[in-house]
Amino acid sequence: MRTPCPTVGPLPALLALLAAAPLLGAEPSTAKGQALSFPPYDSVPGLAQYASREAYTTAAADRRFVMEQIRYPSDGLTVLAYVYRPVASSGRLPVVVFNRGSWTWESFHPQLLVMAHRLAEAGYVVVAPMYRGSGGAPARDEMGGAELDDLLNLRPVLATFPGVNPARVYLYGESRGGMMVYQALWSGFPVRAAAVFGAFTDLEGMLAEPKGLEMARKIWPQELEKDRAALVERRSALRWPERISAPVFIMHGGADRSCPPEQSLKMAEALQAAGKPYELKVFFGEGHVLSGRADERDQDAVRWFRRFP
């Protein structure tokens, strides 16, 4: 399913930070709905950025929930997603579709675990697309290009999950995933509300930084030369705030060195001018993914979602 979404894509400087920690210890995906186990905390490089040892160990040992890897069709491809859900049926639960950061990953279920556990304890099923080009799925991740369909094409899949209420869906995005959330909202993806953190909204601003431009050349070696304007337009929600189709809760670290907080401050101003519902929270002293206040971050997101039942 391809939509005429204006280009919204990758986050260069911010990507450099996140792409540096590919996941280890993931089991190969060979069957739809394959249950996953979790590797030891110290075996996953960079995991401390996402979870403390205690929180990770607690979540991994909680047998009330299971994380599965599923396969689903998207534009003629077979792509992957993670599903974190209660083992025992507890009625038709709302869904949070979480959009990861960075570019391509082999897997990221250890990094996802603690956040998913928090959301599941709050009463949500968590679904997290991998995007094409990751986890062994075919094709190329364009960081805000064709793989947007891998998010949009999850919508009919959600309706097939037992114990899920497909009418109560929320979007949550980290870093590059925040950009994907904005793109999905531009495309009219039917959700009650959305939340993002560390998201970039102005790609041209990211390209103005040497590290950002260097990373962009790795991700879009041809696109930057052929049609930079279209590349930037699609990946810059700041340019089309009037197209945002659901209430957005924007979070950003005040000390984010990968994606400056000005990116979110300007987006909030644009949404205000467009008359769109939003809230903004800047976490003083926090970095890109709000690691030091991750529990507060996710609790804030849940409170926002509950305002739009």
DRENTI-726153 format. One line per field, with one value per residue: residue number from 0; x, y, z of N, C-alpha, C, O in turn. Coordinates in pm, whole numbers. Example, Ala and Ser with C-alpha at 12.3 -4.5 7.8 and 13.67 -1.06 7.14 Angstrom:
BEGIN
num: 0	1;
n.u: 1319	1285;
n.v: -569	-225;
n.w: 780	708;
ca.u: 1230	1367;
ca.v: -450	-106;
ca.w: 780	714;
c.u: 1320	1290;
c.v: -330	3;
c.w: 780	787;
o.u: 1424	1341;
o.v: -332	114;
o.w: 846	804;
END
This chain:
BEGIN
num: 0	1	2	3	4	5	6	7	8	9	10	11	12	13	14	15	16	17	18	19	20	21	22	23	24	25	26	27	28	29	30	31	32	33	34	35	36	37	38	39	40	41	42	43	44	45	46	47	48	49	50	51	52	53	54	55	56	57	58	59	60	61	62	63	64	65	66	67	68	69	70	71	72	73	74	75	76	77	78	79	80	81	82	83	84	85	86	87	88	89	90	91	92	93	94	95	96	97	98	99	100	101	102	103	104	105	106	107	108	109	110	111	112	113	114	115	116	117	118	119	120	121	122	123	124	125	126	127	128	129	130	131	132	133	134	135	136	137	138	139	140	141	142	143	144	145	146	147	148	149	150	151	152	153	154	155	156	157	158	159	160	161	162	163	164	165	166	167	168	169	170	171	172	173	174	175	176	177	178	179	180	181	182	183	184	185	186	187	188	189	190	191	192	193	194	195	196	197	198	199	200	201	202	203	204	205	206	207	208	209	210	211	212	213	214	215	216	217	218	219	220	221	222	223	224	225	226	227	228	229	230	231	232	233	234	235	236	237	238	239	240	241	242	243	244	245	246	247	248	249	250	251	252	253	254	255	256	257	258	259	260	261	262	263	264	265	266	267	268	269	270	271	272	273	274	275	276	277	278	279	280	281	282	283	284	285	286	287	288	289	290	291	292	293	294	295	296	297	298	299	300	301	302	303	304	305	306	307	308;
n.u: 85	93	129	82	257	440	787	924	1175	1479	1698	1980	2226	2140	2093	2346	2420	2232	2253	2484	2463	2393	2168	2234	2205	1946	1694	1672	1426	1182	923	582	471	667	797	1021	1334	1539	1861	2152	2204	2460	2552	2455	2545	2541	2299	2247	2170	1906	1785	1802	2000	1855	1583	1565	1621	1408	1186	1239	1202	935	665	408	383	461	701	680	788	667	570	464	277	387	367	423	643	785	786	901	785	768	571	438	269	6	12	-214	-553	-709	-933	-1025	-763	-615	-379	-38	162	488	759	1078	1411	1696	1868	1913	1868	1973	1818	1601	1480	1574	1633	1383	1236	1201	1062	834	735	662	451	280	212	58	-164	-162	-121	179	313	574	713	978	1074	1151	1455	1571	1648	1673	1479	1377	1482	1540	1595	1483	1489	1254	1125	1002	959	777	535	548	480	220	90	58	-185	-422	-328	-332	-599	-632	-524	-578	-754	-710	-800	-874	-971	-867	-591	-258	22	373	692	1046	1319	1434	1209	1016	995	881	635	523	506	325	97	57	-22	-269	-304	-509	-536	-581	-420	-82	266	595	955	1270	1257	1330	1239	1303	1479	1662	1788	1928	2102	2267	2463	2793	2829	2574	2533	2729	2634	2393	2477	2556	2318	2145	2285	2244	2001	2038	2188	2032	1766	1744	1569	1313	1368	1422	1181	987	1072	1046	855	801	741	484	271	-4	-108	-104	-271	-368	-378	-68	192	483	811	1136	1488	1661	1933	2003	2226	2227	1997	1889	1701	1561	1442	1204	1087	1034	856	642	564	480	262	99	42	-99	-325	-345	-391	-164	102	396	699	1001	1282	1488	1838	1850	1941	1934	1747	1620	1717	1778	1536	1348	1133	955	914	772	548	436	366	169	-25	-98	-205	-427	-590	-724	-930;
n.v: -118	196	532	880	1017	1302	1331	1183	1098	969	1018	1162	1252	1161	902	797	750	556	347	229	15	-282	-557	-848	-1205	-1270	-1501	-1699	-1617	-1827	-1903	-1799	-1609	-1689	-1760	-1569	-1578	-1421	-1280	-1288	-997	-866	-951	-806	-546	-203	-212	-93	161	142	0	-77	-321	-451	-391	-513	-784	-842	-805	-997	-1228	-1235	-1425	-1374	-1253	-1270	-1249	-1241	-1315	-1216	-1274	-1087	-976	-719	-499	-704	-815	-1011	-920	-839	-831	-752	-884	-815	-949	-1041	-1367	-1504	-1467	-1150	-1005	-770	-590	-260	-137	-56	62	43	227	179	323	428	278	1	-317	-628	-750	-638	-704	-740	-473	-363	-487	-393	-151	-244	-417	-238	-103	-316	-393	-178	-235	-270	-422	-464	-387	-403	-297	-423	-328	-339	-485	-531	-774	-989	-961	-891	-635	-276	-56	261	464	626	609	384	190	288	179	-68	-14	99	-119	-288	-244	-401	-644	-626	-657	-926	-1036	-1227	-1120	-850	-510	-368	-118	56	193	306	517	509	645	636	846	803	652	824	1006	832	796	1053	1059	850	959	1175	1028	947	726	532	616	664	839	972	940	1068	1056	1218	1271	1370	1654	1821	1765	1900	2067	1876	1785	1996	1968	1838	1562	1467	1498	1328	1077	1072	1050	789	655	752	747	804	941	1189	1330	1325	1420	1609	1791	1668	1446	1565	1702	1498	1384	1566	1671	1918	2075	2020	2047	2082	1851	1656	1403	1320	1359	1458	1375	1520	1447	1531	1524	1761	1779	1653	1540	1423	1474	1785	1955	2168	2081	1956	2164	2354	2207	2185	2453	2482	2304	2427	2666	2559	2476	2221	1941	1893	1815	1920	1813	1878	1716	1806	1803	1546	1291	1160	933	956	806	816	871	689	534	729	858	660	626	879	873	673	798	1000	852	744	960	965	753;
n.w: 0	-109	-35	-120	47	158	146	429	638	736	1008	1033	1199	1436	1383	1371	1633	1720	1535	1595	1764	1704	1756	1950	1999	1923	1829	1527	1280	1188	1173	1172	1444	1625	1938	2135	2306	2560	2551	2775	2975	2961	2718	2512	2322	2410	2543	2785	2729	2685	2893	3241	3417	3619	3553	3303	3361	3531	3360	3161	3304	3358	3329	3260	3021	2669	2407	2063	1731	1423	1081	800	509	283	33	-153	-37	233	555	892	1234	1585	1850	2159	2420	2656	2803	2895	2807	2825	2756	2494	2401	2379	2131	2103	1857	1816	1694	1603	1655	1455	1170	992	1151	1292	1480	1745	1979	2251	2326	2304	2501	2783	2765	2627	2822	3025	2894	2845	3105	3161	3021	2742	2418	2246	1935	1706	1420	1210	968	619	496	739	995	823	633	293	49	66	336	333	507	578	339	107	300	477	412	536	792	756	640	850	961	869	962	1239	1298	1289	1515	1803	2095	2067	2024	1739	1689	1867	1848	1889	1818	1868	1882	1848	1796	1473	1438	1536	1329	1143	1262	1235	955	911	1028	858	640	716	879	1079	1399	1756	1901	1928	2025	2054	2082	2087	1816	1480	1289	1090	828	669	849	996	803	777	961	988	1068	1034	758	661	747	609	347	340	373	173	-91	-363	-382	-255	-438	-669	-612	-383	-264	-265	-109	140	189	226	458	662	890	990	778	699	903	911	810	1001	1159	1408	1770	1918	2137	2226	2309	2428	2480	2671	2653	2421	2190	1947	1805	1795	2053	1950	1720	1799	1942	1744	1593	1767	1777	1513	1501	1684	1549	1338	1458	1570	1793	2057	2288	2458	2600	2746	2861	3102	3083	2979	2738	2403	2384	2621	2837	3115	3230	3151	3246	3338	3095	2945	3107	3084	2815	2819	2981	2807	2591	2720	2743	2511	2457;
ca.u: 0	177	54	159	312	556	899	963	1257	1581	1757	2120	2317	2076	2110	2481	2420	2152	2295	2608	2441	2309	2132	2287	2132	1810	1676	1633	1281	1150	780	496	437	773	831	1162	1398	1619	2000	2201	2215	2593	2585	2394	2613	2458	2168	2230	2104	1762	1729	1894	2011	1745	1457	1572	1610	1271	1094	1267	1154	790	599	272	387	548	733	684	824	573	593	342	304	390	410	479	754	754	863	892	747	760	445	452	130	-14	-6	-354	-646	-765	-1023	-973	-674	-566	-249	63	256	612	849	1214	1505	1810	1849	1886	1905	1952	1704	1609	1386	1622	1617	1239	1171	1159	956	715	686	591	326	193	158	-44	-282	-153	-41	280	354	687	765	1123	1095	1226	1600	1619	1608	1673	1374	1436	1471	1624	1535	1513	1481	1148	1078	904	929	659	428	557	401	80	34	30	-322	-508	-273	-376	-735	-631	-468	-677	-737	-671	-905	-813	-1025	-794	-450	-178	156	479	812	1175	1421	1386	1072	928	972	787	504	472	470	202	-13	32	-90	-403	-309	-615	-498	-643	-322	56	369	728	1065	1394	1227	1369	1127	1359	1596	1762	1865	2020	2204	2357	2571	2885	2803	2447	2552	2807	2546	2294	2540	2558	2180	2087	2398	2199	1888	2085	2236	1928	1650	1757	1452	1207	1415	1405	1039	915	1120	1047	717	790	693	343	201	-149	-149	-96	-411	-404	-306	71	268	622	910	1272	1590	1718	2076	2015	2332	2206	1888	1870	1563	1495	1359	1071	1032	980	739	533	519	408	134	20	-5	-194	-443	-347	-372	-32	169	542	773	1146	1342	1612	1959	1843	1993	1853	1632	1569	1753	1775	1399	1270	1007	871	882	667	428	378	303	46	-123	-146	-292	-552	-675	-796	-964;
ca.v: 0	313	656	991	1091	1385	1257	1197	981	936	1115	1135	1255	1080	764	751	701	435	239	173	-95	-389	-652	-983	-1301	-1296	-1629	-1683	-1621	-1930	-1934	-1691	-1622	-1760	-1702	-1533	-1574	-1300	-1310	-1223	-851	-821	-998	-717	-416	-83	-234	-2	282	114	-60	-117	-466	-498	-386	-614	-917	-857	-820	-1124	-1337	-1223	-1522	-1330	-1199	-1337	-1173	-1325	-1253	-1257	-1234	-1041	-926	-575	-466	-821	-864	-1064	-843	-889	-742	-813	-868	-842	-963	-1130	-1508	-1535	-1371	-1055	-918	-705	-485	-161	-168	46	26	113	242	185	418	384	237	-142	-399	-772	-772	-540	-740	-710	-330	-334	-562	-323	-58	-323	-468	-127	-78	-431	-384	-72	-286	-261	-512	-386	-440	-321	-339	-418	-263	-415	-469	-568	-906	-1085	-929	-840	-496	-174	42	393	558	721	593	279	106	338	83	-177	33	112	-250	-359	-218	-518	-756	-609	-707	-1073	-1080	-1253	-1041	-713	-422	-293	18	137	181	425	514	553	641	680	889	782	603	938	1053	739	826	1173	1019	770	1050	1245	934	917	599	555	594	756	940	931	1000	1053	1114	1227	1266	1487	1705	1906	1694	1995	2109	1768	1777	2110	1927	1748	1421	1433	1486	1206	963	1078	1000	642	604	793	789	855	1032	1322	1396	1333	1501	1638	1864	1570	1365	1644	1732	1383	1348	1686	1698	2061	2140	1990	2022	2080	1717	1564	1361	1272	1431	1413	1412	1532	1447	1548	1547	1893	1768	1562	1582	1358	1548	1900	1974	2268	2012	1937	2294	2414	2129	2226	2583	2462	2242	2532	2757	2486	2442	2076	1905	1841	1862	1914	1802	1870	1657	1877	1725	1412	1273	1131	844	980	685	835	887	607	494	848	877	568	657	998	830	601	898	1068	760	726	1077	945	611;
ca.w: 0	-121	-27	-172	160	127	199	569	649	831	1097	1014	1313	1539	1341	1401	1771	1737	1447	1646	1859	1653	1860	1947	2081	1877	1765	1389	1262	1091	1172	1218	1584	1697	2068	2146	2438	2576	2584	2897	2967	2921	2584	2411	2324	2413	2603	2899	2680	2679	3013	3348	3434	3703	3478	3196	3422	3580	3247	3094	3389	3380	3242	3224	2887	2574	2287	1945	1603	1320	943	736	373	260	-104	-217	43	365	652	1029	1345	1717	1922	2302	2462	2771	2770	2921	2748	2921	2682	2373	2450	2283	2073	2077	1751	1848	1581	1657	1600	1377	1031	986	1267	1281	1570	1853	2085	2386	2350	2311	2608	2905	2726	2598	2950	3091	2824	2866	3240	3159	2954	2597	2335	2175	1805	1663	1289	1189	838	518	505	873	1042	714	536	169	6	129	425	278	618	553	203	79	418	548	386	633	905	716	610	975	1005	857	1040	1377	1312	1296	1642	1909	2216	2033	1977	1628	1685	1964	1812	1919	1762	1959	1801	1901	1701	1337	1449	1551	1194	1082	1320	1167	819	916	1056	732	550	766	952	1180	1539	1851	1942	1904	2108	1996	2160	2012	1673	1402	1210	985	780	619	964	1031	697	793	1049	917	1098	973	614	637	762	502	224	347	363	44	-175	-492	-367	-219	-558	-773	-575	-240	-216	-238	5	261	209	278	590	746	933	1016	656	674	1029	889	769	1115	1170	1542	1876	1933	2257	2182	2416	2378	2581	2663	2623	2307	2099	1819	1740	1886	2099	1866	1621	1857	1979	1623	1553	1855	1729	1387	1533	1749	1444	1253	1537	1592	1934	2089	2409	2447	2725	2732	2981	3130	3104	2923	2604	2286	2405	2757	2911	3258	3278	3058	3308	3333	2953	2903	3184	3022	2690	2855	3024	2686	2518	2794	2721	2386	2462;
c.u: 88	92	141	218	430	675	931	1053	1351	1632	1904	2206	2268	2091	2245	2489	2351	2202	2419	2588	2348	2285	2197	2193	1991	1804	1635	1482	1248	1001	702	460	541	806	982	1209	1489	1760	2041	2227	2351	2631	2532	2462	2514	2325	2142	2163	1952	1704	1838	1896	1891	1613	1453	1553	1469	1173	1114	1212	1002	714	455	265	482	578	748	732	730	622	460	375	299	447	476	601	701	846	829	844	752	622	470	312	120	-36	-152	-443	-703	-855	-955	-894	-638	-422	-162	156	382	706	990	1294	1607	1772	1819	1940	1892	1831	1711	1515	1443	1605	1470	1177	1118	1049	825	652	610	454	229	133	50	-168	-281	-81	55	318	461	739	916	1159	1181	1375	1657	1572	1605	1563	1438	1417	1550	1542	1579	1503	1379	1096	974	868	820	542	430	488	253	14	16	-117	-414	-459	-322	-514	-741	-579	-579	-648	-697	-792	-848	-867	-952	-644	-381	-40	255	608	933	1267	1368	1242	971	895	873	646	444	428	339	81	-45	-50	-229	-416	-405	-573	-570	-549	-182	148	504	832	1193	1374	1279	1253	1174	1488	1703	1849	1966	2133	2304	2475	2661	2856	2671	2459	2630	2720	2444	2352	2551	2419	2122	2197	2356	2091	1931	2130	2124	1814	1650	1632	1339	1242	1387	1258	965	951	1121	904	694	729	544	265	49	-200	-144	-238	-454	-328	-167	130	415	713	1050	1366	1653	1866	2101	2119	2318	2100	1853	1725	1488	1407	1217	1007	968	856	619	476	436	271	41	-41	-110	-320	-457	-324	-236	2	318	603	921	1204	1479	1727	1959	1892	1887	1731	1581	1599	1738	1635	1303	1135	908	823	764	537	358	306	171	-62	-183	-244	-428	-644	-760	-836	-1040;
c.v: 122	438	770	1078	1176	1324	1284	1084	976	1054	1084	1134	1164	934	711	691	566	319	169	52	-200	-492	-786	-1075	-1328	-1430	-1608	-1693	-1720	-1957	-1815	-1715	-1697	-1688	-1680	-1543	-1452	-1335	-1243	-1075	-808	-864	-907	-580	-300	-98	-138	129	267	62	-86	-269	-520	-500	-492	-754	-943	-882	-955	-1243	-1336	-1311	-1487	-1286	-1279	-1241	-1271	-1245	-1306	-1211	-1188	-981	-774	-548	-584	-878	-933	-995	-891	-783	-822	-785	-906	-838	-1049	-1273	-1548	-1426	-1280	-955	-859	-581	-385	-195	-43	-7	110	110	271	297	351	338	88	-213	-547	-812	-662	-576	-723	-562	-292	-384	-476	-222	-135	-377	-360	-106	-193	-431	-276	-113	-281	-383	-424	-458	-347	-370	-327	-331	-350	-383	-503	-707	-1012	-1061	-868	-689	-402	-83	180	502	669	717	483	197	166	242	-34	-143	38	-24	-338	-348	-338	-639	-746	-668	-858	-1125	-1109	-1165	-898	-636	-334	-152	111	117	315	408	571	543	702	723	881	733	713	1000	965	762	948	1139	942	859	1135	1158	897	783	615	517	695	871	885	1000	973	1107	1109	1230	1390	1526	1792	1843	1790	2046	2004	1760	1892	2077	1827	1600	1376	1412	1360	1082	957	1024	849	585	631	837	848	962	1176	1401	1420	1426	1527	1704	1768	1483	1437	1668	1617	1352	1464	1725	1846	2134	2114	1960	2015	1941	1616	1532	1312	1354	1372	1465	1406	1537	1461	1572	1684	1893	1669	1615	1517	1429	1664	1917	2080	2204	1992	2069	2361	2339	2165	2361	2570	2400	2343	2625	2691	2447	2293	2045	1842	1881	1840	1904	1787	1824	1720	1780	1588	1410	1224	1044	851	863	700	848	807	565	610	874	790	589	780	962	759	700	972	978	747	848	1062	800	562;
c.w: 0	-116	-77	-63	116	197	343	601	760	908	1104	1138	1421	1510	1383	1539	1780	1654	1499	1735	1803	1761	1840	2023	2035	1809	1619	1375	1154	1083	1224	1364	1665	1827	2077	2290	2442	2620	2715	2874	2910	2780	2474	2418	2326	2481	2720	2857	2685	2809	3116	3356	3513	3627	3370	3253	3471	3466	3177	3173	3408	3281	3211	3078	2799	2460	2172	1825	1497	1184	885	600	366	122	-174	-146	168	465	794	1126	1473	1776	2067	2361	2588	2724	2787	2863	2856	2849	2559	2413	2340	2242	2065	1969	1772	1728	1630	1594	1511	1237	1028	1110	1230	1365	1676	1968	2226	2422	2368	2441	2723	2874	2702	2727	3025	3026	2843	3005	3250	3080	2803	2538	2256	2046	1750	1528	1281	1070	746	528	640	909	935	613	411	153	96	219	377	384	590	411	194	202	506	529	484	763	869	693	734	1012	988	937	1185	1399	1324	1430	1741	2030	2191	1985	1865	1613	1781	1943	1836	1856	1862	1879	1866	1788	1558	1337	1472	1417	1121	1135	1251	1024	817	942	932	637	598	833	1069	1321	1626	1888	1915	2003	2043	2094	2078	1862	1602	1312	1094	936	728	732	1007	929	706	883	976	942	1034	825	580	646	648	372	222	323	225	-52	-308	-477	-336	-342	-658	-737	-425	-185	-180	-119	136	290	274	422	689	782	960	896	628	803	1012	849	882	1160	1308	1647	1901	2063	2218	2304	2357	2495	2563	2629	2509	2209	1962	1736	1831	1928	2019	1760	1673	1896	1858	1575	1639	1812	1602	1410	1599	1644	1356	1328	1565	1740	1959	2232	2390	2585	2694	2864	3004	3153	3042	2778	2505	2312	2549	2850	3061	3316	3190	3117	3305	3190	2911	2981	3126	2893	2718	2900	2903	2608	2587	2785	2596	2373	2337;
o.u: 154	-9	264	228	515	657	964	1005	1308	1611	1946	2255	2346	2100	2259	2558	2405	2195	2454	2686	2234	2370	2213	2110	1920	1897	1568	1417	1282	958	749	424	507	839	1061	1133	1513	1779	1973	2268	2356	2732	2561	2438	2416	2244	2026	2105	1878	1584	1953	1805	1833	1538	1350	1476	1417	1089	1017	1179	948	701	386	158	572	492	820	717	715	706	355	488	219	565	574	656	584	968	740	858	741	563	517	244	213	-95	-207	-410	-741	-852	-842	-951	-632	-353	-209	222	382	729	1016	1253	1604	1658	1706	2043	1809	1752	1816	1474	1365	1568	1439	1075	1000	953	719	529	504	353	108	16	-37	-265	-387	9	14	352	442	804	976	1264	1269	1416	1779	1469	1540	1554	1540	1346	1618	1433	1697	1507	1412	1031	872	760	775	458	326	444	169	-104	-35	-169	-481	-538	-350	-543	-844	-588	-666	-533	-654	-878	-781	-815	-973	-580	-437	9	227	632	925	1290	1268	1163	855	782	789	548	327	324	252	-25	-162	-136	-301	-526	-384	-575	-615	-593	-166	114	525	802	1222	1466	1273	1179	1094	1594	1822	1970	2076	2247	2412	2576	2610	2858	2659	2401	2601	2729	2413	2281	2554	2403	2056	2202	2426	2091	1871	2113	2121	1768	1567	1591	1274	1156	1336	1214	889	870	1190	841	581	673	485	199	-19	-320	-177	-316	-568	-225	-151	121	466	696	1078	1329	1693	1919	2207	2101	2392	2111	1791	1635	1365	1309	1121	885	859	762	507	355	335	174	-79	-159	-200	-412	-568	-248	-197	-62	360	564	962	1179	1575	1715	2060	1886	1768	1621	1509	1515	1690	1616	1192	1035	790	707	669	428	235	197	72	-178	-302	-350	-531	-763	-856	-784	-1075;
o.v: 150	447	758	1200	1127	1268	1397	970	977	1170	991	1029	1097	852	596	591	473	204	61	-8	-210	-513	-833	-1029	-1403	-1470	-1509	-1768	-1698	-2029	-1740	-1826	-1761	-1570	-1764	-1518	-1388	-1410	-1152	-1034	-722	-817	-928	-506	-299	-5	-107	198	366	78	-114	-337	-622	-598	-554	-834	-1053	-971	-1020	-1346	-1427	-1277	-1563	-1281	-1348	-1162	-1370	-1123	-1427	-1121	-1243	-938	-709	-574	-567	-979	-916	-1010	-974	-663	-944	-679	-1016	-736	-1121	-1297	-1620	-1308	-1325	-836	-895	-479	-421	-271	63	-110	231	5	374	359	229	356	50	-175	-585	-898	-600	-489	-694	-529	-197	-330	-486	-210	-95	-383	-386	-92	-171	-466	-282	-38	-287	-439	-320	-576	-225	-475	-235	-267	-424	-272	-504	-754	-1115	-1134	-801	-625	-445	-38	212	621	787	811	486	140	100	226	-92	-231	-12	-42	-450	-432	-375	-725	-849	-722	-913	-1244	-1025	-1139	-829	-689	-236	-74	232	37	421	295	669	441	806	647	945	767	701	1042	1014	750	947	1187	966	837	1163	1208	824	730	704	400	799	985	767	1104	868	1191	1011	1195	1501	1440	1832	1865	1763	2067	2037	1731	1885	2149	1738	1520	1263	1318	1293	992	849	959	787	480	545	954	935	1062	1272	1523	1524	1503	1473	1676	1785	1450	1378	1656	1637	1299	1458	1804	1895	2242	2180	1856	1949	1915	1499	1621	1266	1413	1250	1583	1299	1622	1408	1633	1721	1993	1608	1722	1552	1442	1643	1895	2082	2264	2008	2084	2417	2399	2174	2381	2638	2439	2345	2658	2758	2390	2244	2115	1748	1969	1751	1977	1694	1885	1691	1686	1518	1509	1246	1078	763	825	609	836	851	561	592	908	838	571	785	1013	784	686	1002	1023	741	839	1136	729	445;
o.w: 100	-186	-76	-79	42	305	379	592	876	875	1173	1180	1490	1601	1424	1559	1839	1698	1451	1779	1848	1848	1727	2102	2102	1739	1589	1447	1038	993	1310	1403	1764	1827	2031	2383	2339	2716	2761	2765	2822	2727	2356	2512	2252	2479	2749	2941	2688	2833	3081	3308	3477	3635	3347	3198	3454	3474	3138	3114	3470	3164	3142	3018	2848	2421	2181	1820	1482	1173	917	577	433	98	-247	-190	204	459	813	1103	1472	1755	2095	2354	2622	2619	2703	2869	2964	2878	2526	2454	2223	2309	2023	1988	1750	1668	1692	1496	1494	1192	1060	1166	1148	1325	1694	2045	2316	2534	2441	2486	2756	2950	2750	2738	3083	3096	2856	3023	3337	3071	2740	2600	2203	2048	1748	1522	1337	1070	790	561	657	860	952	514	421	230	190	182	379	352	579	367	262	209	600	618	513	836	944	723	724	1087	1084	975	1247	1506	1364	1457	1762	2063	2284	1914	1894	1533	1777	2011	1809	1842	1931	1814	1932	1695	1525	1249	1434	1392	1046	1060	1213	978	733	884	905	564	529	845	1153	1358	1578	1904	1884	2059	1983	2179	2010	1788	1655	1263	1009	995	743	715	1050	966	649	883	908	849	987	770	480	562	597	295	116	261	167	-90	-362	-549	-384	-349	-724	-821	-350	-72	-77	-37	231	405	369	498	791	711	953	911	542	811	1091	854	861	1194	1323	1615	1904	2094	2183	2391	2249	2595	2453	2582	2501	2152	1870	1615	1936	1847	2019	1715	1598	1886	1869	1523	1588	1811	1585	1346	1574	1649	1304	1269	1582	1807	1889	2289	2316	2677	2624	2968	2933	3232	3051	2706	2523	2267	2594	2932	3129	3437	3159	3046	3273	3167	2850	2926	3120	2865	2650	2860	2900	2566	2520	2816	2576	2287	2328;
END
